[in-house]
Amino acid sequence: MQSERLFFRKAKESDAAFILTLLNDPDWLKYIGDRKLDSIEKSKAFITAHLPDPAINEGLGMYVIEVKSNGAAIGLCGLLQRAHMPDIDIGYALLPNARGSGFAAESVRFFISQAFDKLHYARIYAIVKADNQRSLSLIRACGFSITPQPYPGNSFDKGCMYYMREKPV
């Protein structure tokens, strides 16, 4: 899959060093959480357990974001179905050197289109930590509006704000 400047592909074992770097980035740790990855071996296990082939999950899952011009892996983006959510949500994270280039917005817009046009979902959620101003700005710019927590009483995402975007009619 591809957008104007990016390729989106399934993660593979050879991405272990990239995944280790991304998941230990200070912003990942602060806004997403510590996955306790401290070795290439644990990173490979994480890829197998948490980044399965989206093709076998009906298009859902996280994809590696690669820059077309140089083949560099710069982040992850994709659509997820969480047990505590009524609908899918979008997730994304980029390495620090890829931020500020419009790659995150391009990725999010690509997966919004996938969700509505290819997978036929009626709405998408975005879960964002309340103090993650950069991510809040991106989600708003991509047409998401703040919404009440879909499952009140769920403590899974404490400190998070919920945003939703519905398929245009």
Buried (B, 14 or more C-beta within 10 A) or exposed (E): BEBEBBBBBBBEEEBBEBBBBBBBBEBBEEBBEEBEBEEEEBBBBBBEEEBBEBEEEEBBBBBBBBBEEEEEBBBBBBBBBBEEBEBBBBBBBBBEEBBEEEBBBBBBBBBBEBBBEEBEBEBBBBBBBEEBEEBBEBBBEBBBEEBEBBBEEEEEBEEBBBBBBBEEE
